[in-house]
Amino acid sequence: MKTPRLGVNVDHVATLRQARGTAYPDPVAAALLAEGAGADQITVHLREDRRHIQDRDVRLLRQTIQTRLNLEMAVTDEMCEIALGVRPDMVTLVPEKRHERTTEGGLDAIGNRESLVPLIQTLHHEGIVVSLFIDPHEDQVRASQALGAHSVELHTGDYCLARRPAERAAELRKLADAGRLAADLGLIVAAGHGLDTRNVVDVAALRLFEEFNIGHSIVARALFIGFEGAVIEMKAAIARGCAEGA
Ligand code: PXP
């Protein structure tokens, strides 16, 4: 398997900007630096409350970046309309709760079947790749494939939060089992949420993931060593994991 793609999520550059209502720091500038440092994709989550990324950012990213644009969004008519206007390369459908600090769990591909089917079909029809951000559970993977998704992004949050070795190993096993099943079902397999240069190594070593979407830890590290350095470090950590798992 090739080295996985790194999707750099620039949401938290916008978080810093929105904290003061300034024009800086600009997530679009960060995206261009990330690409220069080897990012394979730029990921943004346009939240319904617009707490970080703004509509303007998504439009400008579409016009400027040279790699792929992955738009994370909730399953709503408003977001569907925006996606059809912007035409990202990929849409990742995520659950969204207004008061959560960040995306707290995966999308329920079983319970939301009725709203997901028409949205996935509409996006497919327009040539936009659709990924579902789900928990690493067999029934969610099977449901995603049945709904016609091209890709699943497995939520790595529980793995990243696990502190005790046994708990961490159990969470890693869930990612491995769900990732293997998704690959066997012909889905593109991605992972993300809470990953950093340490915990990504064991996930990359599974050699099941074609793509990682990583934001918070890269933006945090960029404060100290710069955006390009932070992206280069993350690419190196992923490559190290892949080499360990080979
Ligand atoms: N993937 C998805 C679907 C997400 O919702 C997020 C958070 O916006 C990420 C990846 C990135 O997570 P983090 O910022 O913790 O790296």
Residues whose N, C-alpha, C, O or C-beta is under 5 A from the ligand:
A	BS01	PXP	N9 H45 V94 T103 F133 G192 H193 G194 L195 N213 I214 G215 H216 S217
